[in-house]
Every structure is written in structure tokens, then in C-alpha cells.
Amino acid sequence: MAANNTKEILINNSPTHAFSNDVSMAAQTNESHVLIIEHDQERRELILDRPVYSIGRDSCCDICFINSLFVSRRHATLIRVPRDDKKHSYYYRIVDGDAKGKPSSNGLMINGRKILDGLMINGQRIPAHDLKNEDEIVFAPQVRAIYYLRRNSMPAGEETDSSYDDITLIDPRMTNDIED
């Protein structure tokens, strides 16, 4: 019974239920959250747009590292957390272990440091970190990810004028005269 309460607390402490439509939320905020994952000489880009992601070796995980023996079956959980600025923007929090509060065997390193601070749940400290742009997350040797928060300067719904996309401006002083 306590495990179910812990799962509820982990997810409900981060009110992801406030976001009903994941795709429209990204459009409203002009932000994109990207995770670049490097594992076994493979590099892939994942656009984060869901409220919760499970990360681990288990094939049921949303972000799966099947062949890495140092990654736990349920190594970490990414949770979308709204910002307090009332602009419908959000960030992601990474929590060591599964959504039930069970930590991973080897923990997480963020920017070269093992995370020890975190959330207090049922009297137990669960390591967690609020991700910032360019944070590097190390799950195990040869298994890492880099988080990027990209902010678009253009308001949602506006498009650029593509008629100028193919124009290259050249200063006449940059070219050599053929006649010289």
C-alpha cells in the first residue's frame, strides 16, 4: 500500500495533470525540450513532450538501454513540472529510480556530480534534480544524455517570411574583381 502512495506523491508533487494537451502546451510556450542520448556508440534525439518518462534497462521503459548492465531496470523517471510564472511553461525533473520511490543501484550523476539532494517522500530522501539547459546526465559508463531547453523567439502561431530564405548578402569588397 505504501508503494502506491509513494508513486502518487512523486507524480502529484509535480502537477503534470494541469497540462491536458501535450502538443498544444509546447506550442503555447515556444519551448522545446530535447534529450540527446548517447549509448553504445549510438546517438539519438528525443523531443520531450509527455508528462512522465521511465528510463532504464527494462524493455517497458520509455527510454530504454537494453544492453547496458550498469543501468538499472528502472533507473530514473523524468517528470514534467510547471513553472510558477503562470505562462504555461514547464521544466523536467529527473528522479533517481522508479515512480514508486525505489532508487537505482548506481544512482545518477548530473554535470559530473552524484545527485544526493532530492525529494523527501515518506521519510525517505529520493535523489532528484531539476534539469537546466545543457545538463549532462550519466546513468552508467558509456550511457549518458544531455538535456536542452530551446526557446523560440517567435510567438506561437506566427510564421517566418520564407521569401528571404535563399538570399545571401555579399559585401562587394569581399569579391575580387575579375578585370584587375
Summary of the structure (lengths in Angstrom):
residues: 180
radius of gyration: 21.1
end to end distance: 86.7
largest distance: 86.7
contacts: 470
relative contact order: 0.19
helix: 16%
strand: 37%
